[in-house]
Amino acid sequence: MKSFILRIIGLGLVIYFVLPAIVSGISIDQGKTAITVAILFAVINFAIKPVLKVVTLPLNLLTFGLFGLAINVLLFWFVGSLIEGFTIVNFMAAFWGSLILTVANCILDRLD
């Protein structure tokens, strides 16, 4: 539980400080919104993403796993459409934001 909370806080900080500074199409209003986005993204990755991976397994096999990246981007864009105060302008902003979040998630996995 402690690592989950630290991961949420770490991803919230990445979402609040790093994403708007690096990716020009992403903006966020306040820190509370960043924590909300991090929590929702973690819940979606835990609950919905495994089901989508199983359903899209044939496409993932045909594209050598690249469709998994597309799923991650679309889920990130979906989170951006759900929460007010977190704006993702276009698909490329969602792509780069999702990629940065994936790298941050890998780094946080290594720290555990």
The first five atom37 places (N, CA, C, CB, O) and aatype in JSON, in Angstrom:
{
  "aatype": [12, 11, 15, 13, 9, 10, 1, 9, 9, 7, 10, 7, 10, 19, 9, 18, 13, 19, 10, 14, 0, 9, 19, 15, 7, 9, 15, 9, 3, 5, 7, 11, 16, 0, 9, 16, 19, 0, 9, 10, 13, 0, 19, 9, 2, 13, 0, 9, 11, 14, 19, 10, 11, 19, 19, 16, 10, 14, 10, 2, 10, 10, 16, 13, 7, 10, 13, 7, 10, 0, 9, 2, 19, 10, 10, 13, 17, 13, 19, 7, 15, 10, 9, 6, 7, 13, 16, 9, 19, 2, 13, 12, 0, 0, 13, 17, 7, 15, 10, 9, 10, 16, 19, 0, 2, 4, 9, 10, 3, 1, 10, 3],
  "atom_mask": [
    [1, 1, 1, 1, 1],
    [1, 1, 1, 1, 1],
    [1, 1, 1, 1, 1],
    [1, 1, 1, 1, 1],
    [1, 1, 1, 1, 1],
    [1, 1, 1, 1, 1],
    [1, 1, 1, 1, 1],
    [1, 1, 1, 1, 1],
    [1, 1, 1, 1, 1],
    [1, 1, 1, 0, 1],
    [1, 1, 1, 1, 1],
    [1, 1, 1, 0, 1],
    [1, 1, 1, 1, 1],
    [1, 1, 1, 1, 1],
    [1, 1, 1, 1, 1],
    [1, 1, 1, 1, 1],
    [1, 1, 1, 1, 1],
    [1, 1, 1, 1, 1],
    [1, 1, 1, 1, 1],
    [1, 1, 1, 1, 1],
    [1, 1, 1, 1, 1],
    [1, 1, 1, 1, 1],
    [1, 1, 1, 1, 1],
    [1, 1, 1, 1, 1],
    [1, 1, 1, 0, 1],
    [1, 1, 1, 1, 1],
    [1, 1, 1, 1, 1],
    [1, 1, 1, 1, 1],
    [1, 1, 1, 1, 1],
    [1, 1, 1, 1, 1],
    [1, 1, 1, 0, 1],
    [1, 1, 1, 1, 1],
    [1, 1, 1, 1, 1],
    [1, 1, 1, 1, 1],
    [1, 1, 1, 1, 1],
    [1, 1, 1, 1, 1],
    [1, 1, 1, 1, 1],
    [1, 1, 1, 1, 1],
    [1, 1, 1, 1, 1],
    [1, 1, 1, 1, 1],
    [1, 1, 1, 1, 1],
    [1, 1, 1, 1, 1],
    [1, 1, 1, 1, 1],
    [1, 1, 1, 1, 1],
    [1, 1, 1, 1, 1],
    [1, 1, 1, 1, 1],
    [1, 1, 1, 1, 1],
    [1, 1, 1, 1, 1],
    [1, 1, 1, 1, 1],
    [1, 1, 1, 1, 1],
    [1, 1, 1, 1, 1],
    [1, 1, 1, 1, 1],
    [1, 1, 1, 1, 1],
    [1, 1, 1, 1, 1],
    [1, 1, 1, 1, 1],
    [1, 1, 1, 1, 1],
    [1, 1, 1, 1, 1],
    [1, 1, 1, 1, 1],
    [1, 1, 1, 1, 1],
    [1, 1, 1, 1, 1],
    [1, 1, 1, 1, 1],
    [1, 1, 1, 1, 1],
    [1, 1, 1, 1, 1],
    [1, 1, 1, 1, 1],
    [1, 1, 1, 0, 1],
    [1, 1, 1, 1, 1],
    [1, 1, 1, 1, 1],
    [1, 1, 1, 0, 1],
    [1, 1, 1, 1, 1],
    [1, 1, 1, 1, 1],
    [1, 1, 1, 1, 1],
    [1, 1, 1, 1, 1],
    [1, 1, 1, 1, 1],
    [1, 1, 1, 1, 1],
    [1, 1, 1, 1, 1],
    [1, 1, 1, 1, 1],
    [1, 1, 1, 1, 1],
    [1, 1, 1, 1, 1],
    [1, 1, 1, 1, 1],
    [1, 1, 1, 0, 1],
    [1, 1, 1, 1, 1],
    [1, 1, 1, 1, 1],
    [1, 1, 1, 1, 1],
    [1, 1, 1, 1, 1],
    [1, 1, 1, 0, 1],
    [1, 1, 1, 1, 1],
    [1, 1, 1, 1, 1],
    [1, 1, 1, 1, 1],
    [1, 1, 1, 1, 1],
    [1, 1, 1, 1, 1],
    [1, 1, 1, 1, 1],
    [1, 1, 1, 1, 1],
    [1, 1, 1, 1, 1],
    [1, 1, 1, 1, 1],
    [1, 1, 1, 1, 1],
    [1, 1, 1, 1, 1],
    [1, 1, 1, 0, 1],
    [1, 1, 1, 1, 1],
    [1, 1, 1, 1, 1],
    [1, 1, 1, 1, 1],
    [1, 1, 1, 1, 1],
    [1, 1, 1, 1, 1],
    [1, 1, 1, 1, 1],
    [1, 1, 1, 1, 1],
    [1, 1, 1, 1, 1],
    [1, 1, 1, 1, 1],
    [1, 1, 1, 1, 1],
    [1, 1, 1, 1, 1],
    [1, 1, 1, 1, 1],
    [1, 1, 1, 1, 1],
    [1, 1, 1, 1, 1],
    [1, 1, 1, 1, 1]
  ],
  "atom_positions": [
    [[0.83, -1.2, 0.0], [0.0, 0.0, 0.0], [0.87, 1.25, 0.0], [-0.94, 0.0, 1.21], [0.56, 2.25, -0.66]],
    [[1.97, 1.18, 0.76], [2.85, 2.33, 0.84], [3.48, 2.64, -0.52], [3.95, 2.09, 1.89], [3.59, 3.8, -0.91]],
    [[3.88, 1.6, -1.25], [4.49, 1.83, -2.57], [3.46, 2.37, -3.56], [5.11, 0.53, -3.1], [3.79, 3.17, -4.43]],
    [[2.18, 1.92, -3.42], [1.13, 2.44, -4.3], [0.92, 3.93, -4.07], [-0.18, 1.68, -4.08], [0.77, 4.69, -5.02]],
    [[0.9, 4.34, -2.81], [0.71, 5.76, -2.48], [1.9, 6.57, -2.97], [0.52, 5.95, -0.96], [1.73, 7.66, -3.51]],
    [[3.11, 6.05, -2.78], [4.3, 6.76, -3.26], [4.31, 6.86, -4.79], [5.59, 6.06, -2.78], [4.74, 7.86, -5.35]],
    [[3.83, 5.81, -5.44], [3.75, 5.84, -6.91], [2.75, 6.89, -7.37], [3.36, 4.45, -7.46], [3.01, 7.63, -8.32]],
    [[1.6, 6.97, -6.69], [0.59, 7.98, -7.05], [1.16, 9.38, -6.87], [-0.68, 7.8, -6.19], [0.97, 10.25, -7.72]],
    [[1.85, 9.6, -5.76], [2.44, 10.92, -5.51], [3.52, 11.22, -6.55], [3.02, 11.0, -4.08], [3.61, 12.34, -7.06]],
    [[4.36, 10.22, -6.85], [5.42, 10.41, -7.85], [4.86, 10.71, -9.23], [0.0, 0.0, 0.0], [5.34, 11.61, -9.91]],
    [[3.85, 9.95, -9.64], [3.24, 10.2, -10.95], [2.5, 11.53, -10.96], [2.28, 9.06, -11.32], [2.48, 12.23, -11.97]],
    [[1.9, 11.89, -9.83], [1.24, 13.18, -9.73], [2.22, 14.33, -9.92], [0.0, 0.0, 0.0], [1.92, 15.32, -10.59]],
    [[3.4, 14.18, -9.32], [4.43, 15.22, -9.49], [4.92, 15.28, -10.93], [5.6, 14.96, -8.54], [5.16, 16.37, -11.46]],
    [[5.09, 14.12, -11.56], [5.5, 14.1, -12.96], [4.45, 14.77, -13.83], [5.75, 12.66, -13.44], [4.76, 15.56, -14.72]],
    [[3.18, 14.44, -13.56], [2.09, 15.03, -14.34], [2.02, 16.53, -14.13], [0.75, 14.38, -13.97], [1.78, 17.28, -15.08]],
    [[2.23, 16.99, -12.9], [2.07, 18.41, -12.6], [3.25, 19.25, -13.08], [1.89, 18.59, -11.11], [3.04, 20.34, -13.62]],
    [[4.47, 18.77, -12.89], [5.63, 19.59, -13.2], [6.28, 19.27, -14.54], [6.65, 19.44, -12.11], [6.64, 20.18, -15.29]],
    [[6.44, 17.98, -14.85], [7.24, 17.6, -16.02], [6.43, 17.66, -17.32], [7.79, 16.2, -15.82], [6.9, 18.24, -18.3]],
    [[5.25, 17.08, -17.33], [4.49, 17.01, -18.59], [4.18, 18.37, -19.19], [3.21, 16.27, -18.36], [4.43, 18.57, -20.38]],
    [[3.63, 19.34, -18.43], [3.37, 20.65, -19.06], [4.64, 21.37, -19.49], [2.59, 21.53, -18.1], [4.61, 22.18, -20.42]],
    [[5.77, 21.1, -18.81], [7.02, 21.77, -19.18], [7.63, 21.19, -20.44], [8.01, 21.67, -18.04], [8.25, 21.92, -21.22]],
    [[7.47, 19.89, -20.66], [8.11, 19.23, -21.81], [7.18, 19.17, -23.02], [8.55, 17.83, -21.42], [7.6, 19.46, -24.14]],
    [[5.93, 18.78, -22.78], [4.98, 18.59, -23.89], [4.12, 19.84, -24.01], [4.09, 17.31, -23.67], [3.46, 20.24, -23.05]],
    [[4.12, 20.45, -25.18], [3.43, 21.73, -25.34], [1.91, 21.61, -25.39], [3.9, 22.4, -26.59], [1.22, 22.61, -25.17]],
    [[1.37, 20.44, -25.65], [-0.08, 20.3, -25.77], [-0.78, 19.84, -24.51], [0.0, 0.0, 0.0], [-1.97, 19.53, -24.54]],
    [[-0.06, 19.77, -23.38], [-0.64, 19.31, -22.12], [-0.59, 20.45, -21.12], [0.11, 18.05, -21.57], [0.45, 21.09, -20.94]],
    [[-1.72, 20.7, -20.47], [-1.76, 21.7, -19.4], [-2.56, 21.16, -18.24], [-2.36, 23.04, -19.91], [-3.47, 20.34, -18.4]],
    [[-2.22, 21.64, -17.06], [-2.89, 21.21, -15.83], [-3.05, 22.41, -14.93], [-2.1, 20.07, -15.11], [-2.16, 23.26, -14.85]],
    [[-4.18, 22.48, -14.26], [-4.5, 23.66, -13.46], [-3.82, 23.69, -12.1], [-5.97, 23.75, -13.28], [-3.18, 24.68, -11.75]],
    [[-3.94, 22.61, -11.33], [-3.44, 22.63, -9.97], [-2.93, 21.25, -9.56], [-4.52, 23.1, -9.0], [-3.15, 20.27, -10.26]],
    [[-2.26, 21.19, -8.42], [-1.67, 19.95, -7.92], [-2.71, 18.9, -7.57], [0.0, 0.0, 0.0], [-2.48, 17.71, -7.77]],
    [[-3.85, 19.34, -7.06], [-4.91, 18.4, -6.71], [-5.42, 17.67, -7.95], [-6.07, 19.14, -6.02], [-5.74, 16.48, -7.89]],
    [[-5.49, 18.37, -9.05], [-5.9, 17.77, -10.31], [-4.88, 16.73, -10.76], [-6.1, 18.84, -11.39], [-5.24, 15.68, -11.28]],
    [[-3.59, 17.03, -10.57], [-2.53, 16.09, -10.96], [-2.63, 14.8, -10.16], [-1.15, 16.73, -10.76], [-2.46, 13.72, -10.72]],
    [[-2.9, 14.9, -8.87], [-3.05, 13.7, -8.04], [-4.28, 12.91, -8.49], [-3.17, 14.07, -6.54], [-4.25, 11.68, -8.54]],
    [[-5.37, 13.61, -8.81], [-6.58, 12.95, -9.3], [-6.3, 12.22, -10.61], [-7.71, 13.97, -9.5], [-6.74, 11.08, -10.79]],
    [[-5.57, 12.85, -11.52], [-5.22, 12.22, -12.79], [-4.35, 10.99, -12.54], [-4.47, 13.22, -13.71], [-4.56, 9.95, -13.16]],
    [[-3.39, 11.1, -11.62], [-2.52, 9.96, -11.32], [-3.31, 8.8, -10.73], [-1.42, 10.39, -10.34], [-3.07, 7.64, -11.09]],
    [[-4.25, 9.09, -9.85], [-5.08, 8.03, -9.26], [-5.95, 7.38, -10.33], [-5.97, 8.6, -8.14], [-6.02, 6.15, -10.4]],
    [[-6.59, 8.18, -11.15], [-7.46, 7.63, -12.2], [-6.65, 6.82, -13.21], [-8.22, 8.74, -12.91], [-7.1, 5.76, -13.65]],
    [[-5.48, 7.31, -13.58], [-4.64, 6.58, -14.53], [-4.17, 5.26, -13.93], [-3.43, 7.43, -14.95], [-4.09, 4.26, -14.64]],
    [[-3.86, 5.25, -12.64], [-3.45, 4.01, -11.98], [-4.6, 3.01, -11.93], [-2.94, 4.3, -10.55], [-4.4, 1.81, -12.15]],
    [[-5.8, 3.48, -11.63], [-6.97, 2.6, -11.58], [-7.28, 2.04, -12.96], [-8.2, 3.35, -11.03], [-7.58, 0.85, -13.09]],
    [[-7.21, 2.87, -13.98], [-7.45, 2.4, -15.35], [-6.39, 1.39, -15.77], [-7.48, 3.58, -16.33], [-6.71, 0.37, -16.39]],
    [[-5.14, 1.65, -15.43], [-4.08, 0.7, -15.77], [-4.26, -0.61, -15.03], [-2.72, 1.29, -15.45], [-3.86, -1.66, -15.53]],
    [[-4.84, -0.57, -13.84], [-5.04, -1.78, -13.05], [-6.29, -2.54, -13.49], [-5.14, -1.42, -11.58], [-6.26, -3.77, -13.53]],
    [[-7.36, -1.85, -13.82], [-8.64, -2.51, -14.07], [-8.96, -2.71, -15.55], [-9.73, -1.71, -13.44], [-9.39, -3.8, -15.94]],
    [[-8.75, -1.71, -16.35], [-9.21, -1.76, -17.74], [-8.11, -2.23, -18.7], [-9.7, -0.39, -18.18], [-8.4, -2.98, -19.64]],
    [[-6.88, -1.82, -18.47], [-5.81, -2.13, -19.41], [-5.57, -3.64, -19.58], [-4.55, -1.48, -18.95], [-5.34, -4.06, -20.71]],
    [[-5.61, -4.46, -18.53], [-5.43, -5.91, -18.76], [-6.51, -6.51, -19.66], [-5.4, -6.64, -17.43], [-6.22, -7.39, -20.48]],
    [[-7.73, -6.06, -19.51], [-8.82, -6.56, -20.34], [-8.59, -6.14, -21.8], [-10.19, -6.03, -19.84], [-8.77, -6.94, -22.72]],
    [[-8.19, -4.89, -22.0], [-7.91, -4.42, -23.36], [-6.74, -5.17, -23.99], [-7.61, -2.92, -23.36], [-6.74, -5.43, -25.19]],
    [[-5.74, -5.52, -23.18], [-4.6, -6.27, -23.71], [-5.03, -7.65, -24.19], [-3.51, -6.4, -22.65], [-4.55, -8.13, -25.23]],
    [[-5.91, -8.29, -23.46], [-6.38, -9.61, -23.87], [-7.24, -9.5, -25.14], [-7.18, -10.27, -22.74], [-7.1, -10.3, -26.06]],
    [[-8.11, -8.51, -25.17], [-9.0, -8.35, -26.33], [-8.21, -8.01, -27.59], [-10.05, -7.26, -26.06], [-8.54, -8.47, -28.68]],
    [[-7.17, -7.21, -27.45], [-6.39, -6.76, -28.61], [-5.13, -7.59, -28.83], [-6.02, -5.3, -28.46], [-4.22, -7.15, -29.54]],
    [[-5.06, -8.76, -28.23], [-3.87, -9.6, -28.37], [-3.52, -9.91, -29.82], [-4.07, -10.88, -27.61], [-2.34, -9.85, -30.18]],
    [[-4.49, -10.25, -30.69], [-4.1, -10.51, -32.09], [-3.46, -9.29, -32.77], [-5.32, -10.94, -32.89], [-2.49, -9.44, -33.52]],
    [[-3.99, -8.1, -32.51], [-3.38, -6.89, -33.09], [-2.0, -6.63, -32.5], [-4.28, -5.66, -32.86], [-1.09, -6.19, -33.2]],
    [[-1.85, -6.91, -31.23], [-0.55, -6.75, -30.59], [0.48, -7.71, -31.19], [-0.66, -6.98, -29.09], [1.63, -7.33, -31.41]],
    [[0.07, -8.92, -31.47], [0.98, -9.88, -32.08], [1.35, -9.47, -33.51], [0.37, -11.27, -32.09], [2.5, -9.61, -33.92]],
    [[0.39, -8.96, -34.25], [0.66, -8.54, -35.63], [1.57, -7.32, -35.7], [-0.64, -8.23, -36.35], [2.37, -7.19, -36.63]],
    [[1.47, -6.44, -34.72], [2.27, -5.21, -34.74], [3.5, -5.3, -33.84], [1.42, -4.02, -34.32], [4.17, -4.3, -33.59]],
    [[3.8, -6.5, -33.35], [4.95, -6.73, -32.48], [4.93, -5.85, -31.23], [6.24, -6.48, -33.24], [5.97, -5.37, -30.79]],
    [[3.75, -5.65, -30.67], [3.59, -4.93, -29.42], [3.35, -3.44, -29.55], [0.0, 0.0, 0.0], [3.09, -2.77, -28.55]],
    [[3.43, -2.9, -30.75], [3.24, -1.46, -30.92], [1.8, -1.03, -30.66], [3.65, -1.04, -32.31], [1.56, 0.12, -30.29]],
    [[0.86, -1.94, -30.85], [-0.53, -1.59, -30.57], [-0.74, -1.38, -29.07], [-1.47, -2.68, -31.1], [-1.65, -0.65, -28.67]],
    [[0.08, -2.01, -28.24], [0.03, -1.77, -26.8], [0.36, -0.33, -26.46], [0.0, 0.0, 0.0], [-0.23, 0.25, -25.55]],
    [[1.29, 0.25, -27.2], [1.6, 1.68, -27.02], [0.41, 2.54, -27.43], [2.84, 2.08, -27.84], [0.11, 3.53, -26.77]],
    [[-0.26, 2.16, -28.5], [-1.45, 2.9, -28.92], [-2.55, 2.82, -27.87], [-1.96, 2.36, -30.27], [-3.25, 3.81, -27.63]],
    [[-2.7, 1.67, -27.25], [-3.69, 1.53, -26.17], [-3.35, 2.45, -25.02], [-3.77, 0.08, -25.68], [-4.23, 3.11, -24.46]],
    [[-2.08, 2.51, -24.65], [-1.64, 3.38, -23.56], [-1.91, 4.84, -23.89], [-0.14, 3.16, -23.28], [-2.35, 5.6, -23.02]],
    [[-1.64, 5.24, -25.12], [-1.89, 6.62, -25.54], [-3.39, 6.94, -25.47], [-1.36, 6.86, -26.96], [-3.78, 7.99, -24.97]],
    [[-4.2, 6.03, -25.99], [-5.65, 6.27, -25.98], [-6.21, 6.31, -24.56], [-6.36, 5.19, -26.78], [-7.11, 7.1, -24.28]],
    [[-5.69, 5.48, -23.67], [-6.15, 5.53, -22.28], [-5.73, 6.84, -21.61], [-5.59, 4.33, -21.49], [-6.49, 7.41, -20.82]],
    [[-4.53, 7.32, -21.92], [-4.07, 8.6, -21.37], [-4.93, 9.74, -21.89], [-2.59, 8.84, -21.73], [-5.29, 10.65, -21.14]],
    [[-5.26, 9.7, -23.17], [-6.13, 10.72, -23.77], [-7.53, 10.64, -23.17], [-6.19, 10.55, -25.3], [-8.17, 11.67, -22.96]],
    [[-8.0, 9.44, -22.89], [-9.3, 9.24, -22.24], [-9.32, 9.87, -20.85], [-9.63, 7.74, -22.15], [-10.3, 10.52, -20.48]],
    [[-8.26, 9.69, -20.09], [-8.17, 10.31, -18.77], [-8.19, 11.83, -18.92], [-6.88, 9.86, -18.01], [-8.83, 12.52, -18.12]],
    [[-7.52, 12.35, -19.91], [-7.53, 13.79, -20.16], [-8.91, 14.33, -20.51], [0.0, 0.0, 0.0], [-9.22, 15.48, -20.21]],
    [[-9.73, 13.51, -21.13], [-11.07, 13.96, -21.47], [-12.03, 13.87, -20.28], [-11.61, 13.16, -22.62], [-13.06, 14.53, -20.28]],
    [[-11.7, 13.06, -19.29], [-12.59, 12.89, -18.14], [-12.45, 13.96, -17.07], [-12.33, 11.56, -17.52], [-13.44, 14.35, -16.44]],
    [[-11.24, 14.45, -16.86], [-10.96, 15.32, -15.72], [-10.83, 16.76, -16.17], [-9.68, 14.88, -14.99], [-10.04, 17.08, -17.06]],
    [[-11.63, 17.63, -15.55], [-11.54, 19.07, -15.83], [-10.27, 19.62, -15.22], [-12.79, 19.82, -15.28], [-9.89, 19.25, -14.1]],
    [[-9.61, 20.49, -15.93], [-8.37, 21.06, -15.46], [-7.14, 20.35, -16.0], [0.0, 0.0, 0.0], [-6.02, 20.83, -15.82]],
    [[-7.34, 19.23, -16.65], [-6.26, 18.48, -17.28], [-6.58, 18.42, -18.76], [-6.09, 17.03, -16.66], [-7.5, 17.72, -19.17]],
    [[-5.82, 19.15, -19.56], [-6.12, 19.3, -20.98], [-5.03, 18.68, -21.84], [-6.3, 20.77, -21.33], [-3.84, 18.96, -21.66]],
    [[-5.44, 17.84, -22.77], [-4.55, 17.28, -23.78], [-5.09, 17.74, -25.13], [-4.45, 15.7, -23.68], [-6.21, 17.4, -25.49]],
    [[-4.29, 18.49, -25.86], [-4.76, 19.16, -27.06], [-4.96, 18.2, -28.23], [-3.78, 20.24, -27.46], [-6.0, 18.24, -28.88]],
    [[-3.98, 17.35, -28.5], [-4.06, 16.48, -29.68], [-3.43, 15.13, -29.4], [-3.38, 17.14, -30.89], [-2.95, 14.86, -28.3]],
    [[-3.45, 14.27, -30.42], [-2.95, 12.91, -30.27], [-1.45, 12.88, -30.01], [-3.27, 12.1, -31.51], [-0.98, 12.07, -29.21]],
    [[-0.7, 13.75, -30.65], [0.76, 13.76, -30.45], [1.12, 14.17, -29.03], [1.43, 14.7, -31.45], [2.07, 13.64, -28.45]],
    [[0.38, 15.11, -28.46], [0.61, 15.48, -27.06], [0.3, 14.29, -26.15], [-0.25, 16.7, -26.66], [1.02, 14.04, -25.18]],
    [[-0.77, 13.57, -26.47], [-1.1, 12.37, -25.69], [-0.02, 11.31, -25.85], [-2.47, 11.81, -26.11], [0.31, 10.61, -24.9]],
    [[0.52, 11.18, -27.06], [1.58, 10.2, -27.31], [2.81, 10.49, -26.46], [1.96, 10.18, -28.79], [3.31, 9.62, -25.76]],
    [[3.3, 11.74, -26.53], [4.5, 12.08, -25.78], [4.26, 12.06, -24.27], [5.01, 13.45, -26.2], [5.13, 11.65, -23.51]],
    [[3.09, 12.51, -23.85], [2.77, 12.45, -22.43], [2.68, 11.03, -21.92], [0.0, 0.0, 0.0], [3.16, 10.73, -20.82]],
    [[2.09, 10.15, -22.7], [2.0, 8.74, -22.32], [3.39, 8.11, -22.27], [1.1, 7.98, -23.3], [3.67, 7.3, -21.38]],
    [[4.22, 8.45, -23.21], [5.58, 7.91, -23.23], [6.38, 8.37, -22.01], [6.3, 8.34, -24.52], [7.09, 7.58, -21.4]],
    [[6.26, 9.64, -21.66], [6.95, 10.16, -20.47], [6.42, 9.5, -19.21], [6.8, 11.69, -20.38], [7.19, 9.17, -18.31]],
    [[5.1, 9.32, -19.13], [4.52, 8.64, -17.96], [4.98, 7.19, -17.87], [3.0, 8.7, -18.02], [5.2, 6.69, -16.77]],
    [[5.12, 6.52, -18.99], [5.61, 5.15, -18.98], [7.04, 5.08, -18.48], [5.52, 4.54, -20.39], [7.38, 4.2, -17.69]],
    [[7.88, 6.0, -18.91], [9.26, 6.05, -18.44], [9.29, 6.36, -16.94], [10.07, 7.11, -19.23], [10.06, 5.74, -16.2]],
    [[8.47, 7.3, -16.49], [8.42, 7.62, -15.06], [7.93, 6.44, -14.26], [7.51, 8.83, -14.82], [8.42, 6.19, -13.15]],
    [[6.97, 5.7, -14.78], [6.46, 4.52, -14.1], [7.54, 3.45, -13.99], [5.23, 3.97, -14.85], [7.65, 2.78, -12.96]],
    [[8.35, 3.28, -15.04], [9.46, 2.31, -15.0], [10.5, 2.73, -13.97], [10.12, 2.19, -16.4], [11.02, 1.89, -13.24]],
    [[10.79, 4.0, -13.91], [11.76, 4.5, -12.91], [11.22, 4.26, -11.5], [12.05, 6.01, -13.12], [11.97, 3.83, -10.62]],
    [[9.93, 4.53, -11.29], [9.35, 4.29, -9.96], [9.31, 2.81, -9.63], [7.94, 4.87, -9.89], [9.41, 2.45, -8.46]],
    [[9.17, 1.94, -10.63], [9.25, 0.5, -10.4], [10.64, 0.1, -9.93], [8.89, -0.28, -11.67], [10.77, -0.76, -9.05]],
    [[11.66, 0.7, -10.49], [13.04, 0.39, -10.1], [13.34, 0.85, -8.67], [14.02, 1.04, -11.08], [14.17, 0.25, -7.99]],
    [[12.68, 1.9, -8.23], [12.93, 2.42, -6.9], [12.3, 1.57, -5.8], [12.41, 3.83, -6.8], [12.72, 1.65, -4.64]],
    [[11.31, 0.76, -6.15], [10.65, -0.09, -5.14], [11.55, -1.17, -4.64], [9.4, -0.71, -5.7], [11.15, -1.97, -3.79]]
  ]
}
